[in-house]
Amino acid sequence: MRADRIARLHRGSKQGIEGEAGAVAQARKIALYVVFVFVAYTIITSPERAADLVQVGFEGVSSAAQGVGDFMSELVK
């Protein structure tokens, strides 16, 4: 009787974990949708500002890549 109860409790906790994972996945989908809508709204309402933001983003990525390259070069020396 006790082993049966433990098995039921274990199954219940496992289902709870799977339910939480599903909730996290659902929240991630909603957040991604909100970001997509925001980006689309920004592009439609002010394309010049959106282009500036994209340029700043690419410059940031480029600077980060340059920094990693410089670090690796110094590390090899």
N, CA, C, O and CB atoms as a CASP TS submission, in Angstrom:
PFRMAT TS
TARGET T0000
AUTHOR 0000-0000-0000
METHOD Language model
MODEL 1
PARENT N/A
ATOM      1  N   MET     1       0.817  -1.199   0.000  1.00  0.00           N
ATOM      2  CA  MET     1       0.000   0.000   0.000  1.00  0.00           C
ATOM      3  C   MET     1       0.860   1.261   0.000  1.00  0.00           C
ATOM      4  O   MET     1       0.561   2.215  -0.718  1.00  0.00           O
ATOM      5  CB  MET     1      -0.929  -0.001   1.201  1.00  0.00           C
ATOM      6  N   ARG     2       1.906   1.270   0.787  1.00  0.00           N
ATOM      7  CA  ARG     2       2.771   2.439   0.872  1.00  0.00           C
ATOM      8  C   ARG     2       3.513   2.670  -0.449  1.00  0.00           C
ATOM      9  O   ARG     2       3.631   3.810  -0.897  1.00  0.00           O
ATOM     10  CB  ARG     2       3.773   2.275   2.022  1.00  0.00           C
ATOM     11  N   ALA     3       4.008   1.607  -1.071  1.00  0.00           N
ATOM     12  CA  ALA     3       4.722   1.735  -2.341  1.00  0.00           C
ATOM     13  C   ALA     3       3.803   2.304  -3.416  1.00  0.00           C
ATOM     14  O   ALA     3       4.235   3.098  -4.251  1.00  0.00           O
ATOM     15  CB  ALA     3       5.284   0.372  -2.786  1.00  0.00           C
ATOM     16  N   ASP     4       2.539   1.898  -3.396  1.00  0.00           N
ATOM     17  CA  ASP     4       1.574   2.415  -4.365  1.00  0.00           C
ATOM     18  C   ASP     4       1.379   3.916  -4.168  1.00  0.00           C
ATOM     19  O   ASP     4       1.296   4.665  -5.141  1.00  0.00           O
ATOM     20  CB  ASP     4       0.224   1.675  -4.238  1.00  0.00           C
ATOM     21  N   ARG     5       1.305   4.352  -2.924  1.00  0.00           N
ATOM     22  CA  ARG     5       1.124   5.769  -2.634  1.00  0.00           C
ATOM     23  C   ARG     5       2.345   6.570  -3.086  1.00  0.00           C
ATOM     24  O   ARG     5       2.206   7.650  -3.659  1.00  0.00           O
ATOM     25  CB  ARG     5       0.869   5.983  -1.132  1.00  0.00           C
ATOM     26  N   ILE     6       3.535   6.040  -2.828  1.00  0.00           N
ATOM     27  CA  ILE     6       4.759   6.721  -3.252  1.00  0.00           C
ATOM     28  C   ILE     6       4.799   6.833  -4.774  1.00  0.00           C
ATOM     29  O   ILE     6       5.174   7.876  -5.310  1.00  0.00           O
ATOM     30  CB  ILE     6       6.009   5.970  -2.734  1.00  0.00           C
ATOM     31  N   ALA     7       4.414   5.766  -5.470  1.00  0.00           N
ATOM     32  CA  ALA     7       4.405   5.781  -6.930  1.00  0.00           C
ATOM     33  C   ALA     7       3.430   6.828  -7.449  1.00  0.00           C
ATOM     34  O   ALA     7       3.740   7.531  -8.411  1.00  0.00           O
ATOM     35  CB  ALA     7       4.041   4.395  -7.482  1.00  0.00           C
ATOM     36  N   ARG     8       2.250   6.948  -6.827  1.00  0.00           N
ATOM     37  CA  ARG     8       1.279   7.958  -7.252  1.00  0.00           C
ATOM     38  C   ARG     8       1.816   9.367  -7.016  1.00  0.00           C
ATOM     39  O   ARG     8       1.635  10.252  -7.853  1.00  0.00           O
ATOM     40  CB  ARG     8      -0.051   7.770  -6.507  1.00  0.00           C
ATOM     41  N   LEU     9       2.476   9.575  -5.878  1.00  0.00           N
ATOM     42  CA  LEU     9       3.038  10.898  -5.592  1.00  0.00           C
ATOM     43  C   LEU     9       4.130  11.247  -6.598  1.00  0.00           C
ATOM     44  O   LEU     9       4.231  12.389  -7.046  1.00  0.00           O
ATOM     45  CB  LEU     9       3.600  10.949  -4.159  1.00  0.00           C
ATOM     46  N   HIS    10       4.947  10.254  -6.950  1.00  0.00           N
ATOM     47  CA  HIS    10       6.018  10.482  -7.917  1.00  0.00           C
ATOM     48  C   HIS    10       5.441  10.850  -9.288  1.00  0.00           C
ATOM     49  O   HIS    10       5.928  11.770  -9.945  1.00  0.00           O
ATOM     50  CB  HIS    10       6.913   9.232  -8.031  1.00  0.00           C
ATOM     51  N   ARG    11       4.411  10.133  -9.708  1.00  0.00           N
ATOM     52  CA  ARG    11       3.777  10.448 -10.992  1.00  0.00           C
ATOM     53  C   ARG    11       3.179  11.844 -10.972  1.00  0.00           C
ATOM     54  O   ARG    11       3.261  12.570 -11.963  1.00  0.00           O
ATOM     55  CB  ARG    11       2.692   9.417 -11.326  1.00  0.00           C
ATOM     56  N   GLY    12       2.582  12.224  -9.855  1.00  0.00           N
ATOM     57  CA  GLY    12       1.983  13.553  -9.742  1.00  0.00           C
ATOM     58  C   GLY    12       3.012  14.657  -9.830  1.00  0.00           C
ATOM     59  O   GLY    12       2.774  15.678 -10.475  1.00  0.00           O
ATOM     60  N   SER    13       4.170  14.462  -9.181  1.00  0.00           N
ATOM     61  CA  SER    13       5.208  15.491  -9.245  1.00  0.00           C
ATOM     62  C   SER    13       5.797  15.574 -10.638  1.00  0.00           C
ATOM     63  O   SER    13       6.161  16.657 -11.096  1.00  0.00           O
ATOM     64  CB  SER    13       6.312  15.210  -8.224  1.00  0.00           C
ATOM     65  N   LYS    14       5.895  14.444 -11.315  1.00  0.00           N
ATOM     66  CA  LYS    14       6.417  14.442 -12.677  1.00  0.00           C
ATOM     67  C   LYS    14       5.466  15.177 -13.617  1.00  0.00           C
ATOM     68  O   LYS    14       5.909  15.917 -14.495  1.00  0.00           O
ATOM     69  CB  LYS    14       6.642  13.003 -13.165  1.00  0.00           C
ATOM     70  N   GLN    15       4.183  14.980 -13.440  1.00  0.00           N
ATOM     71  CA  GLN    15       3.208  15.677 -14.281  1.00  0.00           C
ATOM     72  C   GLN    15       3.227  17.172 -13.995  1.00  0.00           C
ATOM     73  O   GLN    15       3.023  17.983 -14.898  1.00  0.00           O
ATOM     74  CB  GLN    15       1.794  15.111 -14.056  1.00  0.00           C
ATOM     75  N   GLY    16       3.473  17.541 -12.729  1.00  0.00           N
ATOM     76  CA  GLY    16       3.566  18.954 -12.387  1.00  0.00           C
ATOM     77  C   GLY    16       4.734  19.622 -13.082  1.00  0.00           C
ATOM     78  O   GLY    16       4.621  20.757 -13.544  1.00  0.00           O
ATOM     79  N   ILE    17       5.861  18.918 -13.157  1.00  0.00           N
ATOM     80  CA  ILE    17       7.041  19.460 -13.835  1.00  0.00           C
ATOM     81  C   ILE    17       6.759  19.639 -15.318  1.00  0.00           C
ATOM     82  O   ILE    17       7.112  20.667 -15.896  1.00  0.00           O
ATOM     83  CB  ILE    17       8.261  18.540 -13.630  1.00  0.00           C
ATOM     84  N   GLU    18       6.126  18.651 -15.939  1.00  0.00           N
ATOM     85  CA  GLU    18       5.801  18.753 -17.358  1.00  0.00           C
ATOM     86  C   GLU    18       4.823  19.889 -17.604  1.00  0.00           C
ATOM     87  O   GLU    18       4.921  20.577 -18.620  1.00  0.00           O
ATOM     88  CB  GLU    18       5.221  17.434 -17.873  1.00  0.00           C
ATOM     89  N   GLY    19       3.877  20.099 -16.688  1.00  0.00           N
ATOM     90  CA  GLY    19       2.932  21.205 -16.819  1.00  0.00           C
ATOM     91  C   GLY    19       3.623  22.552 -16.732  1.00  0.00           C
ATOM     92  O   GLY    19       3.273  23.483 -17.458  1.00  0.00           O
ATOM     93  N   GLU    20       4.618  22.660 -15.832  1.00  0.00           N
ATOM     94  CA  GLU    20       5.364  23.907 -15.705  1.00  0.00           C
ATOM     95  C   GLU    20       6.178  24.174 -16.962  1.00  0.00           C
ATOM     96  O   GLU    20       6.286  25.317 -17.406  1.00  0.00           O
ATOM     97  CB  GLU    20       6.281  23.864 -14.476  1.00  0.00           C
ATOM     98  N   ALA    21       6.748  23.121 -17.536  1.00  0.00           N
ATOM     99  CA  ALA    21       7.521  23.295 -18.769  1.00  0.00           C
ATOM    100  C   ALA    21       6.617  23.784 -19.897  1.00  0.00           C
ATOM    101  O   ALA    21       7.025  24.614 -20.709  1.00  0.00           O
ATOM    102  CB  ALA    21       8.212  21.971 -19.172  1.00  0.00           C
ATOM    103  N   GLY    22       5.405  23.276 -19.946  1.00  0.00           N
ATOM    104  CA  GLY    22       4.454  23.722 -20.958  1.00  0.00           C
ATOM    105  C   GLY    22       4.080  25.182 -20.760  1.00  0.00           C
ATOM    106  O   GLY    22       3.911  25.923 -21.728  1.00  0.00           O
ATOM    107  N   ALA    23       3.952  25.596 -19.496  1.00  0.00           N
ATOM    108  CA  ALA    23       3.622  26.990 -19.204  1.00  0.00           C
ATOM    109  C   ALA    23       4.768  27.910 -19.607  1.00  0.00           C
ATOM    110  O   ALA    23       4.542  29.005 -20.122  1.00  0.00           O
ATOM    111  CB  ALA    23       3.299  27.166 -17.714  1.00  0.00           C
ATOM    112  N   VAL    24       5.994  27.463 -19.370  1.00  0.00           N
ATOM    113  CA  VAL    24       7.157  28.265 -19.761  1.00  0.00           C
ATOM    114  C   VAL    24       7.225  28.384 -21.281  1.00  0.00           C
ATOM    115  O   VAL    24       7.510  29.459 -21.808  1.00  0.00           O
ATOM    116  CB  VAL    24       8.463  27.641 -19.211  1.00  0.00           C
ATOM    117  N   ALA    25       6.968  27.296 -21.975  1.00  0.00           N
ATOM    118  CA  ALA    25       6.977  27.328 -23.437  1.00  0.00           C
ATOM    119  C   ALA    25       5.893  28.267 -23.958  1.00  0.00           C
ATOM    120  O   ALA    25       6.113  29.007 -24.917  1.00  0.00           O
ATOM    121  CB  ALA    25       6.778  25.912 -24.010  1.00  0.00           C
ATOM    122  N   GLN    26       4.735  28.233 -23.330  1.00  0.00           N
ATOM    123  CA  GLN    26       3.633  29.119 -23.744  1.00  0.00           C
ATOM    124  C   GLN    26       3.998  30.580 -23.488  1.00  0.00           C
ATOM    125  O   GLN    26       3.723  31.444 -24.320  1.00  0.00           O
ATOM    126  CB  GLN    26       2.324  28.756 -22.991  1.00  0.00           C
ATOM    127  N   ALA    27       4.612  30.856 -22.345  1.00  0.00           N
ATOM    128  CA  ALA    27       5.027  32.225 -22.027  1.00  0.00           C
ATOM    129  C   ALA    27       6.085  32.700 -23.011  1.00  0.00           C
ATOM    130  O   ALA    27       6.086  33.865 -23.408  1.00  0.00           O
ATOM    131  CB  ALA    27       5.564  32.312 -20.584  1.00  0.00           C
ATOM    132  N   ARG    28       6.980  31.811 -23.405  1.00  0.00           N
ATOM    133  CA  ARG    28       8.023  32.164 -24.373  1.00  0.00           C
ATOM    134  C   ARG    28       7.388  32.513 -25.723  1.00  0.00           C
ATOM    135  O   ARG    28       7.810  33.465 -26.380  1.00  0.00           O
ATOM    136  CB  ARG    28       9.040  30.997 -24.536  1.00  0.00           C
ATOM    137  N   LYS    29       6.390  31.755 -26.131  1.00  0.00           N
ATOM    138  CA  LYS    29       5.710  32.040 -27.402  1.00  0.00           C
ATOM    139  C   LYS    29       5.021  33.402 -27.354  1.00  0.00           C
ATOM    140  O   LYS    29       5.073  34.171 -28.314  1.00  0.00           O
ATOM    141  CB  LYS    29       4.679  30.937 -27.725  1.00  0.00           C
ATOM    142  N   ILE    30       4.379  33.687 -26.230  1.00  0.00           N
ATOM    143  CA  ILE    30       3.689  34.973 -26.085  1.00  0.00           C
ATOM    144  C   ILE    30       4.690  36.121 -26.115  1.00  0.00           C
ATOM    145  O   ILE    30       4.452  37.135 -26.770  1.00  0.00           O
ATOM    146  CB  ILE    30       2.875  35.010 -24.775  1.00  0.00           C
ATOM    147  N   ALA    31       5.810  35.968 -25.409  1.00  0.00           N
ATOM    148  CA  ALA    31       6.830  37.019 -25.387  1.00  0.00           C
ATOM    149  C   ALA    31       7.397  37.246 -26.782  1.00  0.00           C
ATOM    150  O   ALA    31       7.600  38.388 -27.194  1.00  0.00           O
ATOM    151  CB  ALA    31       7.962  36.657 -24.407  1.00  0.00           C
ATOM    152  N   LEU    32       7.650  36.168 -27.505  1.00  0.00           N
ATOM    153  CA  LEU    32       8.162  36.292 -28.871  1.00  0.00           C
ATOM    154  C   LEU    32       7.153  37.005 -29.767  1.00  0.00           C
ATOM    155  O   LEU    32       7.533  37.827 -30.601  1.00  0.00           O
ATOM    156  CB  LEU    32       8.495  34.905 -29.448  1.00  0.00           C
ATOM    157  N   TYR    33       5.884  36.696 -29.598  1.00  0.00           N
ATOM    158  CA  TYR    33       4.836  37.348 -30.373  1.00  0.00           C
ATOM    159  C   TYR    33       4.789  38.849 -30.063  1.00  0.00           C
ATOM    160  O   TYR    33       4.663  39.671 -30.971  1.00  0.00           O
ATOM    161  CB  TYR    33       3.471  36.697 -30.083  1.00  0.00           C
ATOM    162  N   VAL    34       4.891  39.200 -28.783  1.00  0.00           N
ATOM    163  CA  VAL    34       4.864  40.613 -28.386  1.00  0.00           C
ATOM    164  C   VAL    34       6.058  41.351 -28.983  1.00  0.00           C
ATOM    165  O   VAL    34       5.907  42.466 -29.482  1.00  0.00           O
ATOM    166  CB  VAL    34       4.867  40.750 -26.842  1.00  0.00           C
ATOM    167  N   VAL    35       7.241  40.743 -28.939  1.00  0.00           N
ATOM    168  CA  VAL    35       8.426  41.369 -29.524  1.00  0.00           C
ATOM    169  C   VAL    35       8.237  41.554 -31.027  1.00  0.00           C
ATOM    170  O   VAL    35       8.574  42.605 -31.572  1.00  0.00           O
ATOM    171  CB  VAL    35       9.686  40.521 -29.240  1.00  0.00           C
ATOM    172  N   PHE    36       7.701  40.535 -31.698  1.00  0.00           N
ATOM    173  CA  PHE    36       7.470  40.636 -33.137  1.00  0.00           C
ATOM    174  C   PHE    36       6.513  41.775 -33.459  1.00  0.00           C
ATOM    175  O   PHE    36       6.758  42.549 -34.384  1.00  0.00           O
ATOM    176  CB  PHE    36       6.920  39.318 -33.684  1.00  0.00           C
ATOM    177  N   VAL    37       5.437  41.880 -32.712  1.00  0.00           N
ATOM    178  CA  VAL    37       4.456  42.951 -32.938  1.00  0.00           C
ATOM    179  C   VAL    37       5.104  44.315 -32.701  1.00  0.00           C
ATOM    180  O   VAL    37       4.869  45.255 -33.461  1.00  0.00           O
ATOM    181  CB  VAL    37       3.222  42.771 -32.010  1.00  0.00           C
ATOM    182  N   PHE    38       5.915  44.424 -31.651  1.00  0.00           N
ATOM    183  CA  PHE    38       6.593  45.693 -31.362  1.00  0.00           C
ATOM    184  C   PHE    38       7.543  46.081 -32.494  1.00  0.00           C
ATOM    185  O   PHE    38       7.571  47.237 -32.915  1.00  0.00           O
ATOM    186  CB  PHE    38       7.366  45.597 -30.037  1.00  0.00           C
ATOM    187  N   VAL    39       8.310  45.127 -32.980  1.00  0.00           N
ATOM    188  CA  VAL    39       9.247  45.404 -34.078  1.00  0.00           C
ATOM    189  C   VAL    39       8.486  45.824 -35.328  1.00  0.00           C
ATOM    190  O   VAL    39       8.866  46.786 -35.995  1.00  0.00           O
ATOM    191  CB  VAL    39      10.124  44.164 -34.378  1.00  0.00           C
ATOM    192  N   ALA    40       7.418  45.109 -35.644  1.00  0.00           N
ATOM    193  CA  ALA    40       6.621  45.463 -36.821  1.00  0.00           C
ATOM    194  C   ALA    40       6.024  46.862 -36.669  1.00  0.00           C
ATOM    195  O   ALA    40       6.028  47.641 -37.622  1.00  0.00           O
ATOM    196  CB  ALA    40       5.500  44.428 -37.044  1.00  0.00           C
ATOM    197  N   TYR    41       5.517  47.185 -35.495  1.00  0.00           N
ATOM    198  CA  TYR    41       4.939  48.505 -35.238  1.00  0.00           C
ATOM    199  C   TYR    41       5.996  49.591 -35.395  1.00  0.00           C
ATOM    200  O   TYR    41       5.741  50.636 -35.993  1.00  0.00           O
ATOM    201  CB  TYR    41       4.321  48.562 -33.829  1.00  0.00           C
ATOM    202  N   THR    42       7.197  49.333 -34.849  1.00  0.00           N
ATOM    203  CA  THR    42       8.274  50.317 -34.943  1.00  0.00           C
ATOM    204  C   THR    42       8.682  50.550 -36.390  1.00  0.00           C
ATOM    205  O   THR    42       8.899  51.691 -36.797  1.00  0.00           O
ATOM    206  CB  THR    42       9.483  49.865 -34.125  1.00  0.00           C
ATOM    207  N   ILE    43       8.786  49.488 -37.165  1.00  0.00           N
ATOM    208  CA  ILE    43       9.190  49.613 -38.564  1.00  0.00           C
ATOM    209  C   ILE    43       8.139  50.376 -39.364  1.00  0.00           C
ATOM    210  O   ILE    43       8.471  51.210 -40.206  1.00  0.00           O
ATOM    211  CB  ILE    43       9.424  48.227 -39.182  1.00  0.00           C
ATOM    212  N   ILE    44       6.883  50.086 -39.095  1.00  0.00           N
ATOM    213  CA  ILE    44       5.802  50.727 -39.858  1.00  0.00           C
ATOM    214  C   ILE    44       5.671  52.201 -39.500  1.00  0.00           C
ATOM    215  O   ILE    44       5.492  53.039 -40.384  1.00  0.00           O
ATOM    216  CB  ILE    44       4.470  50.009 -39.605  1.00  0.00           C
ATOM    217  N   THR    45       5.760  52.531 -38.196  1.00  0.00           N
ATOM    218  CA  THR    45       5.523  53.917 -37.783  1.00  0.00           C
ATOM    219  C   THR    45       6.713  54.835 -38.032  1.00  0.00           C
ATOM    220  O   THR    45       6.524  56.011 -38.346  1.00  0.00           O
ATOM    221  CB  THR    45       5.166  53.955 -36.326  1.00  0.00           C
ATOM    222  N   SER    46       7.938  54.323 -37.899  1.00  0.00           N
ATOM    223  CA  SER    46       9.107  55.178 -38.149  1.00  0.00           C
ATOM    224  C   SER    46      10.246  54.340 -38.716  1.00  0.00           C
ATOM    225  O   SER    46      11.115  53.886 -37.971  1.00  0.00           O
ATOM    226  CB  SER    46       9.560  55.896 -36.847  1.00  0.00           C
ATOM    227  N   PRO    47      10.246  54.137 -40.014  1.00  0.00           N
ATOM    228  CA  PRO    47      11.273  53.293 -40.632  1.00  0.00           C
ATOM    229  C   PRO    47      12.688  53.862 -40.493  1.00  0.00           C
ATOM    230  O   PRO    47      13.651  53.100 -40.405  1.00  0.00           O
ATOM    231  CB  PRO    47      10.954  53.100 -42.094  1.00  0.00           C
ATOM    232  N   GLU    48      12.826  55.203 -40.473  1.00  0.00           N
ATOM    233  CA  GLU    48      14.163  55.778 -40.319  1.00  0.00           C
ATOM    234  C   GLU    48      14.760  55.426 -38.973  1.00  0.00           C
ATOM    235  O   GLU    48      15.929  55.051 -38.881  1.00  0.00           O
ATOM    236  CB  GLU    48      14.116  57.289 -40.485  1.00  0.00           C
ATOM    237  N   ARG    49      13.957  55.549 -37.930  1.00  0.00           N
ATOM    238  CA  ARG    49      14.427  55.214 -36.572  1.00  0.00           C
ATOM    239  C   ARG    49      14.732  53.721 -36.472  1.00  0.00           C
ATOM    240  O   ARG    49      15.703  53.334 -35.823  1.00  0.00           O
ATOM    241  CB  ARG    49      13.367  55.616 -35.504  1.00  0.00           C
ATOM    242  N   ALA    50      13.925  52.886 -37.101  1.00  0.00           N
ATOM    243  CA  ALA    50      14.162  51.444 -37.089  1.00  0.00           C
ATOM    244  C   ALA    50      15.484  51.125 -37.785  1.00  0.00           C
ATOM    245  O   ALA    50      16.237  50.264 -37.330  1.00  0.00           O
ATOM    246  CB  ALA    50      12.994  50.691 -37.773  1.00  0.00           C
ATOM    247  N   ALA    51      15.765  51.820 -38.891  1.00  0.00           N
ATOM    248  CA  ALA    51      17.028  51.602 -39.599  1.00  0.00           C
ATOM    249  C   ALA    51      18.207  52.020 -38.730  1.00  0.00           C
ATOM    250  O   ALA    51      19.237  51.346 -38.713  1.00  0.00           O
ATOM    251  CB  ALA    51      17.046  52.378 -40.928  1.00  0.00           C
ATOM    252  N   ASP    52      18.062  53.128 -38.011  1.00  0.00           N
ATOM    253  CA  ASP    52      19.122  53.568 -37.102  1.00  0.00           C
ATOM    254  C   ASP    52      19.375  52.532 -36.005  1.00  0.00           C
ATOM    255  O   ASP    52      20.523  52.247 -35.664  1.00  0.00           O
ATOM    256  CB  ASP    52      18.758  54.923 -36.474  1.00  0.00           C
ATOM    257  N   LEU    53      18.308  51.980 -35.465  1.00  0.00           N
ATOM    258  CA  LEU    53      18.449  50.970 -34.405  1.00  0.00           C
ATOM    259  C   LEU    53      19.133  49.707 -34.927  1.00  0.00           C
ATOM    260  O   LEU    53      19.953  49.106 -34.233  1.00  0.00           O
ATOM    261  CB  LEU    53      17.070  50.613 -33.820  1.00  0.00           C
ATOM    262  N   VAL    54      18.793  49.309 -36.149  1.00  0.00           N
ATOM    263  CA  VAL    54      19.437  48.137 -36.742  1.00  0.00           C
ATOM    264  C   VAL    54      20.918  48.416 -36.959  1.00  0.00           C
ATOM    265  O   VAL    54      21.759  47.554 -36.707  1.00  0.00           O
ATOM    266  CB  VAL    54      18.756  47.750 -38.078  1.00  0.00           C
ATOM    267  N   GLN    55      21.234  49.606 -37.421  1.00  0.00           N
ATOM    268  CA  GLN    55      22.639  49.961 -37.640  1.00  0.00           C
ATOM    269  C   GLN    55      23.410  49.956 -36.324  1.00  0.00           C
ATOM    270  O   GLN    55      24.532  49.452 -36.269  1.00  0.00           O
ATOM    271  CB  GLN    55      22.749  51.340 -38.312  1.00  0.00           C
ATOM    272  N   VAL    56      22.831  50.504 -35.277  1.00  0.00           N
ATOM    273  CA  VAL    56      23.477  50.494 -33.967  1.00  0.00           C
ATOM    274  C   VAL    56      23.682  49.059 -33.486  1.00  0.00           C
ATOM    275  O   VAL    56      24.726  48.732 -32.921  1.00  0.00           O
ATOM    276  CB  VAL    56      22.640  51.290 -32.944  1.00  0.00           C
ATOM    277  N   GLY    57      22.688  48.208 -33.710  1.00  0.00           N
ATOM    278  CA  GLY    57      22.807  46.807 -33.316  1.00  0.00           C
ATOM    279  C   GLY    57      23.940  46.104 -34.045  1.00  0.00           C
ATOM    280  O   GLY    57      24.722  45.376 -33.433  1.00  0.00           O
ATOM    281  N   PHE    58      24.030  46.322 -35.356  1.00  0.00           N
ATOM    282  CA  PHE    58      25.111  45.699 -36.129  1.00  0.00           C
ATOM    283  C   PHE    58      26.479  46.239 -35.725  1.00  0.00           C
ATOM    284  O   PHE    58      27.458  45.493 -35.688  1.00  0.00           O
ATOM    285  CB  PHE    58      24.889  45.923 -37.624  1.00  0.00           C
ATOM    286  N   GLU    59      26.547  47.529 -35.424  1.00  0.00           N
ATOM    287  CA  GLU    59      27.817  48.092 -34.959  1.00  0.00           C
ATOM    288  C   GLU    59      28.220  47.477 -33.624  1.00  0.00           C
ATOM    289  O   GLU    59      29.401  47.223 -33.387  1.00  0.00           O
ATOM    290  CB  GLU    59      27.716  49.624 -34.829  1.00  0.00           C
ATOM    291  N   GLY    60      27.251  47.238 -32.758  1.00  0.00           N
ATOM    292  CA  GLY    60      27.542  46.602 -31.469  1.00  0.00           C
ATOM    293  C   GLY    60      28.056  45.185 -31.649  1.00  0.00           C
ATOM    294  O   GLY    60      29.022  44.783 -31.000  1.00  0.00           O
ATOM    295  N   VAL    61      27.416  44.431 -32.524  1.00  0.00           N
ATOM    296  CA  VAL    61      27.862  43.061 -32.792  1.00  0.00           C
ATOM    297  C   VAL    61      29.249  43.071 -33.414  1.00  0.00           C
ATOM    298  O   VAL    61      30.094  42.242 -33.074  1.00  0.00           O
ATOM    299  CB  VAL    61      26.865  42.331 -33.718  1.00  0.00           C
ATOM    300  N   SER    62      29.484  44.002 -34.321  1.00  0.00           N
ATOM    301  CA  SER    62      30.788  44.112 -34.965  1.00  0.00           C
ATOM    302  C   SER    62      31.872  44.454 -33.943  1.00  0.00           C
ATOM    303  O   SER    62      32.958  43.875 -33.975  1.00  0.00           O
ATOM    304  CB  SER    62      30.749  45.172 -36.074  1.00  0.00           C
ATOM    305  N   SER    63      31.586  45.379 -33.049  1.00  0.00           N
ATOM    306  CA  SER    63      32.556  45.747 -32.014  1.00  0.00           C
ATOM    307  C   SER    63      32.845  44.575 -31.088  1.00  0.00           C
ATOM    308  O   SER    63      33.990  44.349 -30.696  1.00  0.00           O
ATOM    309  CB  SER    63      32.045  46.939 -31.202  1.00  0.00           C
ATOM    310  N   ALA    64      31.800  43.834 -30.741  1.00  0.00           N
ATOM    311  CA  ALA    64      31.991  42.666 -29.877  1.00  0.00           C
ATOM    312  C   ALA    64      32.852  41.614 -30.565  1.00  0.00           C
ATOM    313  O   ALA    64      33.731  41.024 -29.936  1.00  0.00           O
ATOM    314  CB  ALA    64      30.636  42.061 -29.483  1.00  0.00           C
ATOM    315  N   ALA    65      32.607  41.375 -31.843  1.00  0.00           N
ATOM    316  CA  ALA    65      33.407  40.408 -32.595  1.00  0.00           C
ATOM    317  C   ALA    65      34.857  40.876 -32.702  1.00  0.00           C
ATOM    318  O   ALA    65      35.782  40.072 -32.586  1.00  0.00           O
ATOM    319  CB  ALA    65      32.813  40.191 -34.000  1.00  0.00           C
ATOM    320  N   GLN    66      35.051  42.158 -32.919  1.00  0.00           N
ATOM    321  CA  GLN    66      36.404  42.710 -32.982  1.00  0.00           C
ATOM    322  C   GLN    66      37.111  42.527 -31.640  1.00  0.00           C
ATOM    323  O   GLN    66      38.290  42.176 -31.604  1.00  0.00           O
ATOM    324  CB  GLN    66      36.366  44.208 -33.372  1.00  0.00           C
ATOM    325  N   GLY    67      36.400  42.761 -30.542  1.00  0.00           N
ATOM    326  CA  GLY    67      36.981  42.581 -29.214  1.00  0.00           C
ATOM    327  C   GLY    67      37.368  41.136 -28.945  1.00  0.00           C
ATOM    328  O   GLY    67      38.427  40.869 -28.376  1.00  0.00           O
ATOM    329  N   VAL    68      36.519  40.209 -29.350  1.00  0.00           N
ATOM    330  CA  VAL    68      36.835  38.786 -29.179  1.00  0.00           C
ATOM    331  C   VAL    68      38.045  38.425 -30.030  1.00  0.00           C
ATOM    332  O   VAL    68      38.914  37.679 -29.578  1.00  0.00           O
ATOM    333  CB  VAL    68      35.619  37.895 -29.558  1.00  0.00           C
ATOM    334  N   GLY    69      38.117  38.937 -31.248  1.00  0.00           N
ATOM    335  CA  GLY    69      39.261  38.677 -32.114  1.00  0.00           C
ATOM    336  C   GLY    69      40.550  39.221 -31.526  1.00  0.00           C
ATOM    337  O   GLY    69      41.579  38.545 -31.546  1.00  0.00           O
ATOM    338  N   ASP    70      40.500  40.442 -31.001  1.00  0.00           N
ATOM    339  CA  ASP    70      41.679  41.034 -30.369  1.00  0.00           C
ATOM    340  C   ASP    70      42.118  40.220 -29.154  1.00  0.00           C
ATOM    341  O   ASP    70      43.311  40.000 -28.943  1.00  0.00           O
ATOM    342  CB  ASP    70      41.392  42.483 -29.956  1.00  0.00           C
ATOM    343  N   PHE    71      41.153  39.779 -28.366  1.00  0.00           N
ATOM    344  CA  PHE    71      41.462  38.971 -27.182  1.00  0.00           C
ATOM    345  C   PHE    71      42.135  37.668 -27.580  1.00  0.00           C
ATOM    346  O   PHE    71      43.138  37.270 -26.986  1.00  0.00           O
ATOM    347  CB  PHE    71      40.186  38.681 -26.378  1.00  0.00           C
ATOM    348  N   MET    72      41.580  37.007 -28.586  1.00  0.00           N
ATOM    349  CA  MET    72      42.163  35.730 -29.021  1.00  0.00           C
ATOM    350  C   MET    72      43.566  35.935 -29.593  1.00  0.00           C
ATOM    351  O   MET    72      44.449  35.106 -29.374  1.00  0.00           O
ATOM    352  CB  MET    72      41.258  35.056 -30.073  1.00  0.00           C
ATOM    353  N   SER    73      43.779  37.034 -30.325  1.00  0.00           N
ATOM    354  CA  SER    73      45.106  37.322 -30.868  1.00  0.00           C
ATOM    355  C   SER    73      46.121  37.540 -29.749  1.00  0.00           C
ATOM    356  O   SER    73      47.241  37.033 -29.807  1.00  0.00           O
ATOM    357  CB  SER    73      45.054  38.554 -31.780  1.00  0.00           C
ATOM    358  N   GLU    74      45.723  38.291 -28.741  1.00  0.00           N
ATOM    359  CA  GLU    74      46.618  38.522 -27.600  1.00  0.00           C
ATOM    360  C   GLU    74      46.851  37.248 -26.810  1.00  0.00           C
ATOM    361  O   GLU    74      47.932  37.040 -26.258  1.00  0.00           O
ATOM    362  CB  GLU    74      46.048  39.600 -26.682  1.00  0.00           C
ATOM    363  N   LEU    75      45.859  36.411 -26.757  1.00  0.00           N
ATOM    364  CA  LEU    75      45.972  35.147 -26.015  1.00  0.00           C
ATOM    365  C   LEU    75      46.976  34.223 -26.691  1.00  0.00           C
ATOM    366  O   LEU    75      47.723  33.515 -26.016  1.00  0.00           O
ATOM    367  CB  LEU    75      44.596  34.449 -25.907  1.00  0.00           C
ATOM    368  N   VAL    76      46.997  34.227 -28.031  1.00  0.00           N
ATOM    369  CA  VAL    76      47.908  33.364 -28.784  1.00  0.00           C
ATOM    370  C   VAL    76      49.345  33.866 -28.666  1.00  0.00           C
ATOM    371  O   VAL    76      50.278  33.063 -28.661  1.00  0.00           O
ATOM    372  CB  VAL    76      47.487  33.296 -30.264  1.00  0.00           C
ATOM    373  N   LYS    77      49.536  35.172 -28.573  1.00  0.00           N
ATOM    374  CA  LYS    77      50.896  35.738 -28.521  1.00  0.00           C
ATOM    375  C   LYS    77      51.614  35.338 -27.272  1.00  0.00           C
ATOM    376  O   LYS    77      52.764  35.726 -27.069  1.00  0.00           O
ATOM    377  CB  LYS    77      50.857  37.245 -28.614  1.00  0.00           C
TER
END
